[in-house]
């Protein structure tokens, strides 16, 4: 059962990394936030790569990585923009829509019908997203739903969740043609390299300002590194579906961080909403 505390720690590292990124680099542009995260995590990754077992890699692996990297780069930019422009408690919980989109994609494309628990899970996630904006109900029963699309971070994270639902399938394919530990470190190193190479051409990067914050940057980079390390270790010990379910506790931690670090309001309804969304993930991944 070692995977369980590892997965729990992964969830904590994810939420902590997001909170620190917003706290330390929230005044920068989304491009700069992404660059800061990549800049300060890349050294940890490069140091680790020589110590990883290097599996035999085939064409399927390389083609999959070539699709994954640009998709994830775009998703990471949207992710940074979402946590910059909106409260953590109204952005991170929407990652729970990833398994919902996976079910809907399977139904629309493959004709796969979700089971009873899968339907319940979708219901919990939708109800939770409604509850996140539950205080708006005084303006009408549809007001919480309209509020989702009025809050930029909420709908941006919905797009991220949709992209992640595609990345999950492609990532599984890449792991099948390499190994969980190698793929996790290699892929994030490749992602960091692409972000550091191309984002400076897409937006102004204030390198001097970012480099004047080494302690804060290293704390963010180290959280990303620990997230990756514990994720890879946990997922190598148990079926991915169990590990990812526990990892999604990060949405609960994110709401708590939003309250503690940023004084985000309406925290009770947002915690209730995040909890319902977490229950939805559990229903879909473990029982659906």
C-alpha positions as CSV (number, residue, x, y, z in Angstrom):
1,X,0.0,0.0,0.0
2,X,3.0,2.3,-0.4
3,X,1.4,3.8,-3.5
4,X,-1.4,5.4,-1.4
5,X,0.8,7.8,0.7
6,X,2.8,8.5,-2.5
7,X,-0.3,9.4,-4.4
8,X,-1.6,11.5,-1.5
9,X,1.7,13.3,-1.5
10,X,1.5,13.8,-5.2
11,X,-1.9,15.6,-4.8
12,X,-0.4,17.8,-2.1
13,X,2.6,18.7,-4.3
14,X,0.4,19.5,-7.3
15,X,-1.8,21.9,-5.2
16,X,1.2,23.4,-3.5
17,X,3.0,24.0,-6.8
18,X,-0.1,25.8,-8.2
19,X,-0.5,27.9,-5.1
20,X,3.2,28.9,-5.0
21,X,3.2,29.7,-8.8
22,X,0.2,32.0,-8.3
23,X,1.6,33.5,-5.1
24,X,5.1,34.2,-6.4
25,X,4.6,34.7,-10.2
26,X,0.9,35.7,-10.4
27,X,2.0,39.3,-11.3
28,X,3.7,38.0,-14.5
29,X,2.1,37.1,-17.8
30,X,1.0,33.5,-18.3
31,X,4.0,33.0,-20.7
32,X,6.3,34.1,-18.0
33,X,4.6,32.0,-15.4
34,X,5.1,28.9,-17.6
35,X,8.7,29.9,-18.3
36,X,9.5,30.3,-14.6
37,X,8.1,26.9,-13.8
38,X,10.1,25.3,-16.6
39,X,13.2,27.2,-15.9
40,X,13.4,26.2,-12.3
41,X,12.3,22.6,-12.7
42,X,14.5,21.7,-15.7
43,X,17.8,21.4,-13.6
44,X,16.2,18.8,-11.3
45,X,15.0,16.8,-14.3
46,X,18.3,17.0,-16.2
47,X,20.2,15.8,-13.1
48,X,17.8,12.8,-12.8
49,X,17.7,11.7,-16.4
50,X,21.1,9.9,-16.4
51,X,20.1,7.8,-13.5
52,X,16.9,6.5,-15.1
53,X,16.8,3.1,-16.9
54,X,16.7,3.9,-20.6
55,X,14.2,1.6,-22.4
56,X,14.3,0.7,-26.1
57,X,12.2,3.3,-27.8
58,X,10.3,2.7,-31.1
59,X,8.7,4.9,-33.7
60,X,5.3,4.7,-31.9
61,X,6.9,6.3,-28.8
62,X,8.5,9.2,-30.8
63,X,5.4,9.9,-32.9
64,X,3.2,10.0,-29.7
65,X,5.6,12.3,-28.0
66,X,5.6,14.6,-31.1
67,X,1.8,14.9,-30.7
68,X,1.8,15.1,-26.9
69,X,4.4,17.9,-26.4
70,X,2.6,20.7,-28.5
71,X,-0.8,19.7,-27.0
72,X,0.5,19.8,-23.5
73,X,2.4,23.0,-24.1
74,X,-0.8,24.7,-25.1
75,X,-2.7,23.2,-22.2
76,X,0.0,24.4,-19.8
77,X,-0.3,27.9,-21.1
78,X,-4.0,27.9,-20.6
79,X,-3.5,26.4,-17.1
80,X,-1.2,29.2,-16.1
81,X,-3.6,31.8,-17.5
82,X,-6.5,30.2,-15.6
83,X,-4.8,30.3,-12.2
84,X,-3.5,33.9,-12.9
85,X,-6.9,35.5,-13.8
86,X,-9.2,33.6,-11.4
87,X,-9.3,32.3,-7.8
88,X,-7.7,28.8,-7.3
89,X,-11.0,27.6,-5.8
90,X,-12.8,28.4,-9.1
91,X,-10.2,26.9,-11.4
92,X,-8.4,23.8,-10.2
93,X,-11.7,21.9,-9.3
94,X,-12.6,21.9,-13.0
95,X,-9.8,19.4,-13.7
96,X,-12.3,16.9,-12.4
97,X,-14.0,17.1,-15.8
98,X,-11.2,15.2,-17.4
99,X,-12.7,11.7,-16.7
100,X,-16.1,13.1,-17.7
101,X,-14.7,14.1,-21.1
102,X,-13.0,10.7,-21.4
103,X,-16.4,9.0,-20.9
104,X,-18.2,11.4,-23.3
105,X,-15.5,10.9,-26.0
106,X,-15.7,7.1,-25.6
107,X,-19.5,7.3,-26.0
108,X,-19.5,9.7,-29.0
109,X,-16.5,8.1,-30.9
110,X,-16.5,4.5,-29.8
111,X,-20.1,4.0,-28.8
112,X,-19.0,2.9,-25.3
113,X,-21.9,3.3,-22.8
114,X,-20.9,4.4,-19.3
115,X,-22.0,2.2,-16.4
116,X,-24.3,3.3,-13.6
117,X,-21.5,4.6,-11.4
118,X,-20.1,6.5,-14.4
119,X,-23.4,8.3,-14.8
120,X,-23.5,9.0,-11.1
121,X,-19.9,10.4,-11.3
122,X,-20.8,12.7,-14.1
123,X,-23.8,13.9,-12.1
124,X,-21.6,14.6,-9.1
125,X,-19.0,16.6,-11.1
126,X,-21.7,18.7,-12.8
127,X,-23.5,19.3,-9.4
128,X,-20.1,20.2,-7.9
129,X,-19.4,22.7,-10.6
130,X,-22.9,24.2,-9.9
131,X,-22.1,24.4,-6.2
132,X,-18.8,26.2,-6.8
133,X,-20.9,29.2,-7.8
134,X,-23.8,28.3,-5.6
135,X,-24.1,31.7,-3.9
136,X,-25.1,33.1,-7.3
137,X,-28.4,31.1,-7.0
138,X,-30.1,34.2,-5.5
139,X,-30.0,35.7,-9.0
140,X,-31.8,32.7,-10.4
141,X,-31.3,28.9,-10.6
142,X,-29.3,29.2,-13.8
143,X,-27.0,31.9,-12.5
144,X,-24.4,29.5,-11.1
145,X,-24.1,27.9,-14.6
146,X,-23.8,31.2,-16.3
147,X,-21.2,32.2,-13.7
148,X,-19.0,29.3,-14.8
149,X,-18.6,30.9,-18.3
150,X,-18.3,34.4,-16.9
151,X,-15.3,33.4,-14.8
152,X,-12.4,33.1,-17.3
153,X,-10.4,30.7,-15.2
154,X,-13.3,28.3,-14.9
155,X,-13.9,27.9,-18.7
156,X,-10.2,28.0,-19.4
157,X,-9.7,25.0,-17.1
158,X,-12.6,23.2,-18.8
159,X,-10.6,23.5,-22.0
160,X,-7.5,22.2,-20.2
161,X,-9.6,19.2,-18.9
162,X,-10.7,18.4,-22.4
163,X,-7.1,18.5,-23.7
164,X,-6.0,16.4,-20.7
165,X,-8.6,13.8,-21.6
166,X,-6.9,13.4,-24.9
167,X,-3.4,13.5,-23.4
168,X,-4.3,10.7,-21.0
169,X,-4.9,8.3,-23.8
170,X,-1.8,9.3,-25.7
171,X,0.3,9.3,-22.6
172,X,-0.8,5.7,-21.9
173,X,0.3,4.7,-25.4
174,X,3.7,6.3,-24.8
175,X,4.2,4.5,-21.5
176,X,3.3,1.2,-23.2
177,X,6.2,1.8,-25.5
178,X,8.7,3.0,-22.8
179,X,8.3,2.8,-19.0
180,X,6.3,5.0,-16.5
181,X,9.4,6.4,-14.8
182,X,11.3,7.2,-17.9
183,X,8.4,8.7,-19.8
184,X,7.4,11.0,-16.9
185,X,10.9,12.5,-16.6
186,X,11.7,12.5,-20.3
187,X,8.3,14.1,-21.3
188,X,8.5,16.9,-18.8
189,X,12.1,17.7,-19.7
190,X,11.0,17.8,-23.4
191,X,8.1,20.1,-22.4
192,X,10.3,22.4,-20.4
193,X,12.7,22.6,-23.4
194,X,9.9,23.5,-25.8
195,X,8.5,26.2,-23.4
196,X,11.9,27.8,-22.8
197,X,12.7,27.7,-26.5
198,X,9.4,29.0,-28.0
199,X,7.5,31.0,-25.4
200,X,10.0,33.9,-25.5
201,X,9.0,34.4,-29.2
202,X,5.3,34.4,-28.3
203,X,5.4,36.9,-25.4
204,X,7.8,39.2,-23.7
205,X,9.8,37.4,-21.0
206,X,11.4,39.5,-18.3
207,X,14.3,37.2,-17.7
208,X,16.1,39.6,-15.3
209,X,13.0,39.8,-13.1
210,X,12.5,36.0,-13.1
211,X,16.2,35.3,-12.3
212,X,16.1,37.7,-9.4
213,X,13.7,35.3,-7.7
214,X,15.8,32.1,-7.4
215,X,14.5,31.0,-4.0
216,X,10.9,31.4,-5.0
217,X,11.5,29.9,-8.4
218,X,13.4,26.9,-7.0
219,X,10.5,26.2,-4.6
220,X,8.1,26.1,-7.5
221,X,10.4,24.0,-9.6
222,X,11.1,21.6,-6.8
223,X,7.3,21.1,-6.2
224,X,6.9,20.3,-9.9
225,X,9.8,17.8,-9.6
226,X,8.4,16.2,-6.5
227,X,5.0,16.0,-8.2
228,X,6.6,14.2,-11.1
229,X,8.7,11.9,-9.0
230,X,6.0,10.8,-6.6
231,X,3.5,10.4,-9.5
232,X,5.9,8.1,-11.4
233,X,6.7,6.0,-8.3
234,X,3.0,5.7,-7.3
235,X,1.7,4.9,-10.7
236,X,4.3,2.1,-11.2
237,X,3.0,0.3,-8.1
238,X,-0.7,0.2,-8.8
239,X,-3.2,0.5,-11.6
240,X,-3.2,4.1,-13.0
241,X,-7.0,4.5,-12.3
242,X,-6.5,4.1,-8.5
243,X,-3.5,6.4,-8.4
244,X,-5.2,9.2,-10.4
245,X,-8.3,9.1,-8.2
246,X,-6.2,9.8,-5.1
247,X,-4.2,12.4,-6.9
248,X,-7.3,14.3,-7.7
249,X,-7.5,15.2,-4.0
250,X,-5.5,18.2,-5.2
251,X,-8.7,19.9,-6.1
252,X,-9.6,19.9,-2.4
253,X,-6.2,21.2,-1.3
254,X,-6.4,23.9,-4.0
255,X,-9.6,25.3,-2.4
256,X,-7.9,25.3,1.1
257,X,-4.8,27.1,-0.4
258,X,-7.1,29.6,-2.0
259,X,-8.6,30.4,1.4
260,X,-5.3,30.4,3.4
261,X,-3.0,32.2,0.9
262,X,-5.3,34.5,-1.0
263,X,-8.3,35.0,1.3
264,X,-10.7,33.7,-1.4
265,X,-14.3,34.2,-0.4
266,X,-17.4,31.9,-0.3
267,X,-15.1,29.1,0.7
268,X,-17.8,27.0,2.2
269,X,-19.8,26.6,-1.0
270,X,-16.6,26.1,-3.0
271,X,-15.3,23.4,-0.7
272,X,-18.7,21.6,-1.0
273,X,-18.5,21.9,-4.8
274,X,-14.9,20.6,-4.9
275,X,-15.9,17.7,-2.7
276,X,-18.8,16.7,-4.9
277,X,-16.5,16.9,-7.9
278,X,-13.9,14.7,-6.2
279,X,-16.6,12.2,-5.4
280,X,-17.5,12.3,-9.1
281,X,-14.0,11.4,-10.0
282,X,-14.0,8.5,-7.6
283,X,-17.3,7.2,-9.0
284,X,-16.0,7.4,-12.6
285,X,-12.5,6.0,-12.1
286,X,-13.1,3.4,-9.4
287,X,-16.6,2.2,-10.0
288,X,-17.7,3.6,-13.4
